Amino acid sequence: MLSGFTFDYYNEHSWQINDRTNMNSQDVSQIETWSKLDFKNYLIQNFKELDSENLAMNKISLVKYKDIFSNTDYIAYFSTLKDWYSLKKVNFLSSNELFTKNELAENRVLINTIFDELIAKSTDNSKLYFMHQKLSENCIATPCKDKLVQLQNLMKSNIEGDYKVLIAEDVVDELIKAKKKKKQFSLSILSKINIRNLLLLRILKIRKIKSLILF
């Protein structure tokens, strides 16, 4: 919970925090003066400490505690506290603000491992949810040219669950984007053709004027 609060605090105030000089302070009482490095180091250490509690978190069912979470729409997909914690860790490791490009590439390996573990242990809607999240996360990290195909394949999978309705919404969004891109491409081609035709007409007009002068 504390790591989640700290990460949320950083995200809300990053526009101020990123301009501060790195002091490498870990005094939580001074959090309002922390730099980006302070938050990064604190969160890395905090997640390392929480990782040692994975076995204990895996034994805690999340359903009975759902009322303490602000966004309960997706709590049903997390069977244990460990599942919820794993997604919080993914969010942290994906932060473009805190990590460099090379660090993000290294983090991506760990992120995919976390998702693979969640997918392997889950069934039905939960499995679909984590597969969908993995697909979306990876396509954000490295823009996918085949996201629509991946989503359609997920829809066609033999995994049962009404979560496929949400995947279908993503499919529709991608189809709309593809249609817009196709329209923009067509307009671009037409624009180029029109410019070319105008240039040809201009050339022909100039030639005609020259021929009349010579005559």
Salt bridges, closest charged atoms under 4 A:
ASP51 OD2 - LYS89 NZ 2.65
ASP83 OD1 - LYS121 NZ 3.03
GLU103 OE1 - LYS40 NZ 2.83
ASP116 OD1 - LYS134 NZ 2.61
ASP170 OD2 - HIS132 NE2 2.81
GLU174 OE2 - LYS147 NZ 3.84
GLU174 OE2 - LYS177 NZ 3.41
